[in-house]
């Protein structure tokens, strides 16, 4: 009796199935980038030493988002003192910044020669920079280092210059409801809430989790916007990827 050999035929994917698969991957990718996590590059030294220029960080969108019943497994949490937050700058549409939340609603805040006092208690912040008279760039500045008791600063936005004194009570800046006071860790080199005001809670996009890649980047690279300058920097990255990548910062956790 002759044996019958059954050959398994490969089923070829149709064009419609290929398109559907790619569309699903695109939708999932966009969902992750929009609602779960997104990558950002640090362009300024305002958060040194916590974050360096050229750090590429993964930002968690979900943790600080308002809780929802349809996603009960997400570990939602409220913003706490000392959390590093990513947010939309309230005075410039579309600009994304990162600062440390040092004041929450009801907190009474003031700086004394660069030292943060919250509700009358000096805070231990080993990561911050303070005025240094031996450094000509970081010498004492009354407004910046004794905020909010120093004289107004010309770098303040017009809106904040007219508003900030209305929030000062007995020498302390009182944080209003649904607002956050955010300062950079590079306290002597950061244009932060002292210069443009409070961060609306609704403007917070998330928190940076870790550095996934860090490349030695010039401090003025953010201002180099021409096509030739961008091509030049891209070439530098390609040529010096191995020797100018900060390998020790790979997967560095941000706290």
N, C-alpha and C positions, 0 to 999 in steps of 0.2 A: 504494500500500500504506500503510495507516494506521500512523502511528508509535505505538508503545506507550510511554507515559510512566510510568516507575516512580517512585513517590513514596516517599521514605524516611520511614518512620514512627518517631517518637520512642518509645522504650521507656520506660514509666513505672516508677519504682522501687516495688516492693511495700512494704507496711508492715513485713514481716518483714526485708527487705533494709535498710530504714532503721534498724530497731532493731539489726540486726547491725553496721551501720557505726558507729553511735554507741557500741555496746558495745566495739568494737575500739578506737575513739579513747580511750574511758575507760580501758581496760586499758593502752594504750600510755602515756597520760598518768600513770596511777598508777605504772607501772614506772619512768618517768623521774624522777618526784618522789620515789620511794622508794629507788631504787638508783643513779641517775645524778646528779641535781642537785635542789636544793631552795632556796627563797628564805627568808631570815630577816631580821628587823629588829633593829637594834642598840638596846637599851633603856637602856644605862648608859654612863658615860664611862670605864670601866676600860681601854679600849684606845686612848684618845686619845693621840696624834694619828692613829694608823693608821686607826682606825674612830671615827666620830662618832655621837652619839645621833641616830637618825633615818635612818641609812644602811640601805638595803635591799640585801642582798648575795645573790649566787648562790653556793650551797655545792656543791662537787663531792664526791659521795659515793664515787666509784669509785676515785680515785687511792690513798687510804690503806686501801682495803678489802683483805682477804686475797686473794692471787692465786687465780684459778680457771682450770681447763683449758678450760672451755667458752667463755671470753671472752678469747682470747689477745691481742687487739688493744688492750685497755685498758692504758694506761701506768702500771701499778702501781708504787708506790715506798714506801720506808720513810720514817718520820717522821725529819726531820733537825733539828739545832739551828737555832732561829730560825723554824721553820715556825709559821704561825698555824693553830690547830686548833679545830674546833667539836666539842663533846663533851657527853655527859650528865653533869651534876654528880653525883659519887659519893655525896654526902651528902643529896641531895634528889631523889627520884624524879621524872622528867619534866622537870626544869629543864635547859635547854640553855644552855651558856656558850661563850665564845670567848676563848682566851688564846694566848700565844706559848710554844711548847715550848722551855724553856731548859735542861732537864735530862733526859737519857736514861739508861737502865739502866747502873749503874756509875759515873756521873758524881758527882763530889764538888763540892757547891755551897755557897757562902756569900755573903752580901752584906756589904759594908763601907761604911757610910754611904751606902747606896743603890746602890753599884757592884757589879755581878755578877762574882764570881770562879768560874770553872769549872775544876776540876782544877788549882787554884793560879794560874790566869792570868786577869788582869782582862780583861773583854770590852768591846769597843767597841759601844755600843748608842746611836747618835745619836738614836733615836726615843723613848727613855724619859725619864721625869721623875725628878728626884732631889730630896732634901730641900732646902728653901729657907727659911732663917731669916728672910728678909724677908717671907715669905708666912705669915700666921698659920694658914692651913689646912694648909700643907704643911711645917710645921716638923719637925725630926728626931724620930723615934720609935724607941726602942731595938729593940723586937721586929721591927718592920716593916723598918727600914733596916739592921740588923745581924743579920738572920736567918741561921742559927738560934742565935745566941749572945746574943740579948737575952732579957729575962725574958718569961714567958708572957703572952699577951694575952687579955683577957676576950672578945674577938670570935672566938676560936678555937672550933671545934665541940668538943663534949665528947669525942668519939672521938679526934680529932686531938690534943687537949690531953694525952691519956693515952698517945699513941703516938709523937709526933714525936721525943722525946729518944732513943728506942730506935734511931733511924736516924742519930744524930749520932756521928761518929767524928772525934776531933781537931779539933773545931770546924767540921767540914763535914757537911752533910746528904748522905747517900749514897742515890742513887736505886735502889730495888730492881728486880729483873727484872720485865719486863712492865708497868712503870710509867713515867709521864712527870711531870716537874715543870713546871707551867704558871704563868706570871706575866703580869700585864697590862702593857702598855706605859706606861700611866699608873701607874707603880710606886708613887707615893705616894697613889693613890686607888683602888686595886684590892683587892678581897677575893678572893684567889686561893689557890694551893696553900699559901702561908704560913699560911693561916687554916683550911683544911679538908683539906689533905693531897694525896696523889698522885692523878694521873688514870690509871685503869686503861687499858691500851692498847685493850682491847675496848670501852671507852666512847666512843672517838673516832668521830665520825660522818662527818667529812670536813674539807675546808679551804675557806675562802671564796676565791672567785676574783676577783670584782670587784664594785663598787658599781653597781647598775643604776638606782637612784634614791635621792636623799637629800633629806629634808625637814627644815627647822629645827624641832626638837622640844624642848619643855621637859624639863629633867633629871628632873622629878618626874612626868612623864607616865605612867610605868610604874605608879605608885601610884594613879592615877586610874582606878578600875575600875567605877564606877557607870555606869548606862545614860546618865544625863544628861551625865556627863563625857565619855563616849565619843562621844555625839552632838555635843557641843560641839567636840571635837577634829576629828571628821569634817567638820563644817561649816567649821572653820578651814582644813583641807586643801583643800576645794573652793574656798573664797573666795580663798585665798592660794597656790594651786598654783603659779602662775607667778612670783610675787615672793618666795616663801619656799622654793622648790626650789633646792638647791645645784647648779646646772647644771654647774659645773666638776667636780663629783665623779662625774658620769655616766660610766660605764664606767671609773672609776678602779680600777686594778689593785691588789690587796692583796698586799703583800710584807712 
